[in-house]
Amino acid sequence: MGSTKDLNQPEVFAEALVHATLMKDREKLAAWLAEDDKVTEHPFWNWYAYFADRLIDMAPSPEMGFQSHPKRSIPAPKIGRNDPCPCQSGKKFKQCHINQEESVGWKLGSPTPAIRAMAVSRIIQVSPVEVLDQVPQDKASDIALTEMATAYHAAERLQEALDIIKKVLDGDREDPHILWDYWIARYAEWLVEADKASEGEQFLMDEYDTPRQVQAWQVAQKLAAYYIDQGDTENAETWVDTALEGNSENPFNHYLKGLLLHSVENWEEAEQAYTRAQELSENFREEEKAYMTSLVGESLTLVKNRQPLNEEEAAQEEN
């Protein structure tokens, strides 16, 4: 038996659902599962085909709003008592999973919400916007809609992206796989990008007054960033301090404090704030830490050299 993909691994399971959506061909999908181009000649061909069929049935379908197709009743394949066990233990089937012979599904359960979210995200990321235009948005989940909004924004279809995110943010916000504070920030940023800065400001104020699925300090953080971008140092200071009071261990709050101090050329205190942000980012996961290190590092280099935040931008304009 070949080295079949381990569908017990969430990331592999999500990848399998993506392949099932894009391929829609049981033989190609079975070959991918088995890592064997001649899978139809494999003694476990029926086993691979069984799981390929099940994956195709469970795959998120764009034409259904990235929901699954209706499930069919697919009989599990038979495995001989003396055949190698499909779990790849190296034992004969009779010495391993023989008691589950009638339900080979022990190898492939229904995808968890987290696996489905991963799969939907990947499918949308590789789909052209022409495909996304055909998706019935009333059937799509919030995770699908946010990914679609990102795709539309990247395609410079800003108003459509804004309309989608507004719909999501106005909803129940119950999906635990969505970083709601991230989308609050993106919506406000995109409103500014659409020359609707005052609307973005009011949106953030409303969010701060009645936060849903976010902490008040997280919205204060977004307000601080908004006012820093607008060059309003007085309001920025108020909201930076509010964010820090809410969570003094969040490195991004200290980074914003550094940006504010940097913008008024308070070099020493700006350097202290950036340094504190770097220290606290050590507690982050590797990917997040790398992002914060890059973000803070550039500003820290400027402030150590007593260069304003727009120094690099000004140099580019001169050239």
Secondary structure, 3 states (H helix, E strand, C coil): CCCCCCCCCHHHHHHHHHHHHHHCCHHHHHHHHHCCCCHHHCCCHHHHHHHHHHHHHHCEEHHHCCEECCCCCCCCCCCCCCCECCCCCCCEHHHCCHHHCCCHHHHCCCCCHHHHHHHHHHHHHHCCHHHHCCCCHHHCCHHHHHHHHHHHHHCCCHHHHHHHHHHHHCCCCCCCCCCHHHHHHHHHHHHHHCCCHHHHHHHHHHHHHCCCCCCHHHHHHHHHHHHHHHCCHHHHHHHHHHHHHHCCCCHHHHHHHHHHHHHCCCHHHHHHHHHHHHHHHCCCCHHHHHHHHHHHHHHHHHHHCCCCCCHHHHHHHHC
